[in-house]
Amino acid sequence: DNPSAYEVYNPVNYVANWTQPMLIIVGAHDYRVPETQGIGAFTALQRRNITSRLLYFPTENHWVLNPHHSIAWFEEVFNWMRQHAS
């Protein structure tokens, strides 16, 4: 009912303030977060020379359900945390 209320929290309005490394994980069938938003965020990070990685699952949704994809998801997340959270 009030789209302007959502605009206050739209991350695209704060890209100029982004400084931290980010891992972006996108599922093509995610209807909560359209894949274009994840790819757009990754592109913005790359253009600002911020360390970033895009993990794209063309057959997954918001939850990674395929066991092989789940293993890849965990490996990527744990590797990212080892690199950037220590």
C-alpha positions in Angstrom: 0.0 0.0 0.0 2.9 2.3 0.6 5.8 1.6 -1.9 7.8 4.6 -0.7 8.2 2.9 2.7 10.0 0.1 1.0 12.3 2.4 -0.9 13.9 3.6 2.4 15.4 0.1 2.8 16.3 -0.5 -0.8 20.0 -1.5 -0.8 20.5 0.1 -4.2 20.2 3.5 -2.5 23.3 2.7 -0.4 25.7 1.2 -2.9 28.0 4.2 -2.6 28.5 3.2 1.1 29.4 -0.5 0.4 32.9 -1.3 1.4 32.9 -4.9 2.7 33.6 -8.1 0.7 30.3 -9.8 -0.2 29.4 -13.3 -1.3 26.2 -13.2 -3.5 24.3 -16.4 -3.8 21.5 -16.6 -6.4 19.0 -19.2 -7.4 17.3 -18.7 -10.7 13.9 -19.9 -9.4 14.0 -17.8 -6.3 10.8 -15.8 -6.3 11.6 -13.9 -3.1 14.7 -12.3 -4.5 14.8 -12.1 -8.3 18.1 -13.2 -9.8 18.5 -9.8 -11.5 18.8 -8.2 -8.0 21.6 -10.6 -7.0 23.4 -10.2 -10.3 22.9 -6.4 -10.1 24.4 -6.3 -6.6 27.4 -8.4 -7.8 27.9 -6.0 -10.7 27.8 -3.0 -8.4 30.4 -4.6 -6.2 32.7 -5.4 -9.1 32.4 -1.9 -10.5 33.4 -0.5 -7.1 36.4 -2.9 -7.0 35.0 -4.5 -3.8 36.0 -8.1 -3.3 33.0 -10.2 -4.3 32.0 -13.6 -5.6 28.8 -14.7 -7.3 27.5 -18.2 -6.8 24.7 -18.9 -9.2 22.4 -21.9 -9.1 20.3 -22.0 -12.3 18.0 -24.8 -11.1 17.6 -23.8 -7.5 15.2 -21.4 -5.6 15.6 -19.6 -2.3 16.6 -22.9 -0.7 19.3 -25.1 -2.3 17.7 -28.5 -2.4 19.9 -30.6 -4.7 22.4 -32.5 -2.6 25.3 -31.8 -4.9 24.4 -28.1 -5.0 24.1 -28.1 -1.3 27.7 -29.4 -0.9 28.9 -26.7 -3.3 27.0 -24.1 -1.3 28.6 -25.1 2.0 32.1 -25.3 0.5 31.7 -21.8 -1.0 30.3 -20.3 2.2 32.9 -21.9 4.5 35.7 -20.9 2.1 34.4 -17.3 2.0 34.2 -17.2 5.8 37.7 -18.6 6.2 39.0 -15.9 3.9 37.0 -12.9 5.1 36.0 -13.5 8.7 39.3 -14.4 10.3 
